[in-house]
Amino acid sequence: MAKPVRLTTHAETVLRERQLERQWIERTAQSPEWSDSDPSSPDVERRFRAVPERDGRILRVVCVETASKIRIISAFLDRKARRPE
């Protein structure tokens, strides 16, 4: 079973402002196409996934995963994201 996804207040705000669907964020957090660590904080991870509903644009979800949940800090469609080779 997938871990529950919890959004911070900031994440809830940007979800509405950026017209993102919660299911896209959960799908990216739970099953990213690729990920990398955040250079400013070792606990924070950036997870990426193409969103077919948005013409395949790449969604970046910034999160912290613990043993019991995935906490979403922020999310946005990342124009500069490129799949690693």
SVG drawing of the C-alpha trace seen along z (x, -y; Angstrom):
<svg xmlns="http://www.w3.org/2000/svg" viewBox="-7 -31 31 33">
<polyline fill="none" stroke="black" stroke-width="0.4" points="0.0,0.0 1.2,-3.5 2.2,-5.9 -0.2,-8.7 0.6,-12.0 0.2,-15.2 0.5,-18.7 1.9,-21.6 -0.1,-24.9 2.3,-26.2 1.8,-23.2 -2.0,-23.5 -1.7,-27.2 0.5,-26.5 -1.7,-23.6 -4.6,-26.1 -2.5,-28.9 -0.8,-26.8 -3.9,-24.8 -2.4,-21.5 -4.4,-18.4 -3.8,-16.7 -3.7,-13.3 -0.8,-14.4 1.1,-15.4 0.4,-12.2 1.2,-10.1 4.6,-11.9 5.4,-11.7 4.6,-8.0 5.8,-6.8 8.3,-9.3 9.9,-8.7 13.2,-10.0 14.3,-11.9 17.3,-13.7 18.2,-15.2 17.8,-18.9 21.2,-20.5 20.1,-22.8 18.8,-20.1 19.7,-16.4 16.3,-15.4 14.4,-17.0 13.9,-15.1 12.8,-16.4 10.6,-13.9 9.7,-14.3 7.1,-12.8 5.5,-13.8 1.8,-14.8 -0.2,-13.5 -3.1,-15.8 -0.8,-18.8 0.7,-17.8 3.4,-15.7 5.0,-18.6 7.2,-17.7 5.9,-18.1 8.5,-18.6 7.3,-17.7 9.5,-18.7 8.9,-16.4 10.2,-14.8 9.5,-11.1 9.4,-9.5 8.6,-5.9 4.9,-6.8 4.1,-9.5 5.3,-11.7 5.1,-15.4 4.8,-17.6 6.5,-21.0 5.9,-22.4 5.1,-21.4 5.3,-23.1 5.6,-22.4 9.3,-22.6 10.2,-23.9 13.9,-23.2 13.6,-19.6 15.3,-17.0 15.3,-13.3 18.7,-12.0 20.5,-10.0"/>
</svg>
